[in-house]
Structure formats: C-alpha cells, structure tokens
Amino acid sequence: MKLRTLVLGLCSASALAFAAHAETITIATVNNGDMIRMQRLTDDFKKKNPDIDVQWVTLEENVLRERVTTDIATKGGQYDIVTIGNYEVPIWAKQSWLLPLDNLGADYDVDDLLPAIRGGLTVDGKLYAAPFYGESAMVMYRTDLFEKAGLKMPDKPSWDFIGDAARKLTDRSAGISGICLRGKAGWGENMAFLTAMNNSFGGRWFDEKWQPQFDQPEWKDALTFYVNLMKDAGPEGASSNGFNENLTLFQQGKCGMWIDATVAASFVSDPKNSTVADKVGYAIFPNKEGVDNHGNWLWSWNLAIPASSQKAASAEKFVSWATDKAYTELVASKEGWASAPPGTRTSLYKNPEYQKAAPFAGPTLAAMDAADITKPSVKPVPYTGGQFVAIPEFQGLGTTVGQLFSAALAGQMSVDDALAQAQSASVREMTRAGYIK
C-alpha cells in the first residue's frame, strides 16, 4: 500500500512538474462567433500538445486592431499569435513584423487553400499568416417576408431594388426593419461596407494620382442613398451597430435584409441561435444600375506570429492546429458541417456533406469568386483591396472617415459636410505621407 502511494505520489509530482514547465502562448483574437468556437475546442489542441498552455485575449474588432497594431509596431511582445486581416498581412510582412510560417507540418496541405486567400497572405513566396476563415459579402434576406410582400429577389439585385424592397419590408409596429447595415465607425466596420458600396456605385477612394475622391458624384450618390435608406428602413441606433450587433438583430427576426460578410450565413441559418434559420435566402452584393461591380469585398481573418514572440515554435503548432483540415472535421463532428469555418479551403466546397448541410455554400463561393481586389473599382486606381485600400495610412484615415460617416448616419452632420471633411482629411493625410506632391 505504501509502495502504491509512493508511486502515485511520484506520478502526481511528475505531472505537476511537467505542467509547471508547459509553455504558455498568448493569443489575441476577435469576439466573432467562429473565434469563440475555436476557444471552446482548445482542449483538443491541449490533448495533442500537453506541453503548451493557451491564454486568450478576446476583444471587440476595433479594440483588437488598435491593441495589436500598437504592440506589433513597438515590438512589445505581448502576443504570440495575433488575429489579423489580409489588409495587414502583406504590409506587416514587408516591415518584418511577422514570422513566415515554414513549419505548419507535413499534413497541412497549403495547396488546398483557396488561391485568392492564399495569395493575399503570401509575400515573396512565403506564407506569413494562415487563414482561419475567409469571406466576401452578400445579401441575406427573409424569404417569408419577401413572399408576404410579393417580392422576388433577383439573382443580381440592384441598389434600387434593395432600397424599394427594404422600405416595403419595414414594419415598425412589429419591430421589423427592412434592412440592417453597418453604422459603427471603423475602417473595418462601417468603412468596409461603405467602401464596397461605393465600389458598386462606380466610385473609388483615390484617382491614379492619389487624389481623394470624396468630392466626386459616386461618393455623394452612395452615401446619400445609404443614409436615406437607413433613415427610412434601418433600425434605431444604427450608427452604433457593427457586424455582431446586426447579426443579433437578424437572428432575432428584426431585419428583413442584411448585407454583410458571407461568414454570417452559418450563424443566421443555425436553428440553435437563429429564430429565422429556415427562412433565409442569399443573393450577390448589389450594384448600381449600369455598373458592373458587386462590391469586390474579399476578407480573411488569419492567425499570424509576431516577430517579437519568444515562443514561435509553440505558436506555429497552434496556428497549424486551428487552420488545418483536421480542425474543420473537428468542428463538423461537434457542431455539424454547416458550422465549419468557411472560405479558406477548396476541399470544403467539394465536400458533399458540407454542400448538403450548408445551403449558403454555393452563394458564398460565388461571392468570393466574383471579387477582384486587384481591380476594386470600374475606374483605374493606384491601389489594391476590395473593401479597404492596401496602404498603411488607410487604418487611421479609414477610421477618421468612418467617424464622419457614422455621424452623418446619426444625423449629427449632413452628408455634404461629412464628405467635405472626409475630402479635407484625406488630402491632408495623403500630402503628409508623400502620396500627393
């Protein structure tokens, strides 16, 4: 008995000693549903890597961007893995702020990554971030409300159709807004939507000589249409609503339409969380009549390792676990194929189980295939990027403009004043940065 007690004690001591030597990696991520799900499944990673502990820092989108940018630019070393978009990856990689992902493992299958997504994360032939999920943008709409109103969604809706339908679907007495759109200020919040919308109106941020274009008719048409539409058919407090707030409204049956990221489809069609799960239809991002551009939104949330991390080997093991095909299968086994992270791997869209479980799979892939971030506008531009402009200055400038446009939506200033101030701020910043001579 004493011997057995001794052995158990030694085993326990050994386990405690092993745990004490486990390396802790810190991961900064956004509070979106797919990332919350990843945290719930982390025990699978720990079972496979008992020598690695994981600490999460989960933040709202705008706060995440601010803190991660500050930490990585100052080489603070606070995070071992950061969740960033395809906007940051090529810019930060060229500044040597990120480590290349050279050891994702023999079974990772980099070639299975969708070419458009992989290309946006590759610099000089090296992958600097691994995509957790990818997205474009599309229309999600209530099929029951459309039928009740005698409306039929076109395969390729125009903004005129969307505006007319939204007003017909609005029922204030029933608490239903005809449409929900982003209004929360931020370069990746309202300006992601409004930049894509402006593209679909035939507009652009800058001309070939980097002159800002907020004084041009396309921006005025787009912003005026948006503000008037939200006034007539949007929810109260729309200037405070971002992706997550609108997702909740749609799931609760309070929106007739929602135009936003394709990744939302798995959440609005989930009967466990959505009251309208069996009443959702999908269509491509709208355009203005006569403009052949459906927004060109293309985004991926990715896991990257800052060059300042002292635990890069452990961090890369987690990145591989969270973004490989086995993780997709893990999600499917726990929560069903419809919940698999979308928009990153070719194999997912060839999987008959996924196609059967996810009615949004086809529309999502079609939306991503339709996006061309090398030509975001029908007019010539000196930049790339669909719902963003791929220059370092866009992060600050996009947020400044976003605050002005959010104020216009809230009725705190006119559309004309917001555009005039956006033009002035953009000219000042682009001159200071040397783009305008």
Secondary structure by P-SEA (a helix, b strand, c coil): caaaaaaaaaaaaaaaaaaaabbbbbbbbcccaaaaaaaaaaaaaaaacccbbbbbbcccaaaaaaaaaaaaaaccccccbbbbccccaaaaaaacccccccccccccccccccaaaaaaacccccccccccbbbbbbbbbcaaaaaaacccccccccaaaaaaaaaaaccccccccccccccccccccaaaaaaaaaaaacccccccccccccccaaaaaaaaaaaaaaacccccccccccaaaaaaaaaacccccccccccccccccccccccccccbbbbcbbbccccccccbbbbbbbbbbbcccccaaaaaaaaaaaccaaaaaaaaaccccccccccccccccccaaaaaaccaaaaaaaaaaaccccccccccccccccccccccccaaaaaaaaaaaaaaaaccccaaaaaaaaaaaaaaaaaaacccc
